[in-house]
Amino acid sequence: MAERKRKITPEYMQKVREYNDKNYEKLTLMLSKGIKAEWKAEAKKRGMSLTRFVTEAVTQYIVSEGQMIPQEPDEN
């Protein structure tokens, strides 16, 4: 069965931006060349997005140091 493609309009993109602004925060990292690709490959092996992989790794580190109470991760 053919998948229907949604027409992406400026109005739709505005709603997406508004939703993201309300529900998410951005973090920009400057990494040495090649690290992003390594992390992305490792995330893919685990069936995760790069965002979720980095979030879980950092959270696990902080929890292991006793600085944070573990929480259930978002489905990102």
C-alpha angles and dihedrals in degrees: 000000000000117000116236114233119219115230107237109222129182088249091055092049090050090054090049091051092048091050092048093047090052097045108029143047125212127230122186120203128194108211134179113261112281099021095097091053091049093050092045091052091049091049090050091052087056094045093247137125116247089248093054092044093053093042093051093045093051093043091049090051093050093046091049088054089054093242099116140035110238117249132189110268122241116252095257 
